[in-house]
């Protein structure tokens, strides 16, 4: 065999080995995830779920924290486009203002998944799927619980509301769902409503202002998340009132901190909103990459926990 021929055969053998590599060492799927921030216990649990699920699924996760600023999220998404990741997922801090960056992702042929919060865009094909809770239904659950609790109470029932981040999907929908239920009975009145930005510190500060303005007139506090409710409980106690007794307190998320407050007799009820979206997200990412169809809307299953069941449920809580 001539020298030339031998080199050619060796090269061929090498080429066939190179060609076979993907079969046993497939390239990892790269997922870019742009998180809102770390504004609450819920968000921390959500981040943890995404990171651990990516590791379990063997997905290479690039993660960024936007510190609750939309411009930071847009920057992160643009950097994922530049890095040519396989899939981009994010939890949008607000609903609007995403069209431009999502068109850029579409032009780069990178599929986008929305988790936990949705967006308002002119073209729905800019994202593959939205997975997360039905926030309007959470608001309705809160409203139904209150209507049931106040049966036989002639009213008026004065409600103060701590809203989530202005313009965010959960704040808009939790307000809408709650109002939809209580408006059927004129004895329910929202006398003050302001954002507490989903944080404990802001929840406390806004509740202090509500108490200064309305004091003993307040019968109910409806908080769009547990962290704000926990901040507000502090303000109520500092004002010399009894949370869950003098003021009925309803909140949303059902994180461990809410169960602790319920077991201490300081919070009446928490509507569940599950942060454990990681496993669902990773299986959707794998399906998208494999070219399988994914539903446009994936809804998380959730319950409602009144104070009476808190002690029994607490040991089962993962977040």
Steps between C-alpha positions, in 0.01 A plus 500: 500500500648831397577757767243733347230234504575408862466862617172527312362184669610626842337836429179323398498293820559814707220681316254220568588510872452879505168457324387255767573726796153658535345156559663454839606855598208715400544871538325632809191716447584857602220693673524872572273602790431865590353513851308797645709526815492373857217717632323234708519154658297381202753624246790343690319163493425550129868565419610200705249277314630618160868454591462155655269373221746616232782313674285185530393521135860548380416840353769770491333797674609860452324698774459873560323702771339824374447654847141581399603724210368439151805653332722243675282216375510632143881527524523139624276373217713687244814343643337153472418574134864604442621179669268298270342300785250226403200632693429822692263502798407790724253619758404849373514771767213688325258405220583751228806624312636166379414506127838624373723256689267205430510579127882495527482152659260380230728630224788312666274189496522460878172376657375689808312362801319724750493373858283620789395828332371575154553784254275713279639492145344572161617163367444190715738295287788689668494243781439124495317455829410670827516281809384606841205578720161644414538825696141613436375175651725559804333839548157337466592236762599779740170680429287185543666421833426854626136496384451165678671623820293820515163328448252642749713814551284798402802716412634732383821296462791732431790340316853630446701344219876457468561459128798330340746672265322758282436364150590139590263221394436369855417847634258575214328160509486449877327836533260422215402153629442622856288798388296280267379298802448774761320744268192275517441629855505878565601453867857428383699817432868538411581825678875511426711322242871553442803305381734341752717368215474140628758573776475471877653843569268683259198302626573622852554860391177520295296329775631761748367771268162318468473476880585869545233597248222252584588346839216304660286532185704220335329159522696302242846500343537332161871461412609383154778291660606356836812715536296822492246347742782407742634858484147634556449270803797674664346842431162386644667371819705816538176699475372303801249291305462123467566361151248234386261614778455878474583482129430190291807429284494321166813445293629302204794257445479260798875506573637362830505849654122524448446163670710620795287816522179291482623261772579807716138615447603813304384419144156366409555338162751463215412405143762271346719607208764234440855618422625151418491546123848356432407140406218619270733751336777247432262248346357774272855608400584139404175464301559827315855396415373161376243675280201365696184712528458687831165646619480881484388514866616269781311563827637412845264312738441687828292507821401738780607473865300657783660545843320192638697256279841674525652280773402176323623621160822670610724187508407427136605841369803507270523881485 
